[in-house]
């Protein structure tokens, strides 16, 4: 969360300058390359934890608690949509 906030302070979503702002973060911001890598690896670790949590629920039969399971599915879909907006769409602007 914190690394995303630091990255957002330097990122511009304009179609002309999006890629340049990522280059700026990596080259000109103090430890920008480290913040970007920590953000990417932290997000990957977060999703690995989510998948392990879902697998644990499947293994122990928690899906039988339908209301609780459905709330978890909705939360998981919201997280996936948020990550799509924060990752895929900016890279679409830069391509």
C-alpha positions in Angstrom: 0.0 0.0 0.0 2.7 2.5 1.0 4.8 1.8 -2.1 1.8 2.3 -4.3 1.3 5.7 -2.7 4.9 6.7 -3.3 4.7 5.5 -6.9 1.5 7.4 -7.5 3.1 10.6 -6.4 5.5 10.5 -9.4 3.3 8.7 -12.0 1.4 10.6 -14.7 -1.4 8.8 -16.6 -1.3 11.1 -19.6 -0.9 9.1 -22.8 2.1 11.1 -23.9 4.1 11.0 -20.6 3.1 7.7 -18.9 6.1 5.7 -20.0 8.4 8.6 -19.3 7.1 8.9 -15.8 8.0 5.3 -15.1 11.5 5.9 -16.5 11.6 9.0 -14.3 10.7 6.9 -11.2 13.3 4.3 -11.9 16.2 6.7 -12.8 15.6 10.0 -11.0 13.7 9.3 -7.8 15.8 8.3 -4.9 15.5 4.5 -4.6 12.7 4.6 -7.1 13.8 1.4 -8.7 13.6 -0.3 -5.2 10.2 1.1 -4.5 8.9 -0.2 -7.9 10.4 -3.6 -7.3 9.1 -3.8 -3.7 5.6 -2.8 -5.0 5.6 -5.5 -7.7 7.0 -8.2 -5.4 4.6 -7.2 -2.6 1.6 -7.4 -4.9 2.7 -10.8 -6.1 3.1 -12.0 -2.6 -0.3 -10.6 -1.7 -1.9 -12.6 -4.5 -0.1 -15.8 -3.6 -1.4 -15.4 0.0 -4.9 -14.9 -1.4 -4.7 -18.0 -3.5 -3.3 -20.0 -0.6 -6.3 -18.7 1.5 -8.7 -19.9 -1.1 -7.0 -23.2 -1.4 -7.2 -23.7 2.3 -10.9 -22.9 2.2 -11.4 -25.5 -0.5 -9.4 -28.1 1.3 -11.2 -27.7 4.6 -14.7 -27.4 3.0 -15.3 -23.8 4.0 -17.3 -23.4 0.8 -20.2 -25.1 2.6 -20.7 -21.8 4.5 -22.4 -20.3 1.4 -22.9 -16.8 2.7 -19.4 -16.4 4.0 -17.9 -18.0 0.9 -19.9 -15.7 -1.4 -18.7 -12.6 0.5 -15.2 -13.8 0.1 -15.7 -14.3 -3.6 -17.1 -10.8 -4.0 -14.1 -9.4 -2.0 -11.7 -11.4 -4.2 -13.4 -10.1 -7.4 -13.1 -6.5 -6.1 -9.4 -7.0 -5.4 -8.9 -8.4 -8.9 -10.8 -5.5 -10.5 -8.7 -3.0 -8.4 -5.5 -4.6 -9.5 -6.6 -4.5 -13.1 -7.3 -0.8 -12.9 -4.0 -0.2 -11.2 -1.8 -2.4 -13.4 -3.2 -3.3 -16.8 -4.8 0.1 -17.6 -1.6 2.2 -17.0 0.5 -0.1 -19.1 -2.1 0.2 -21.8 -1.6 3.9 -21.7 2.2 3.5 -22.1 2.0 1.1 -25.1 
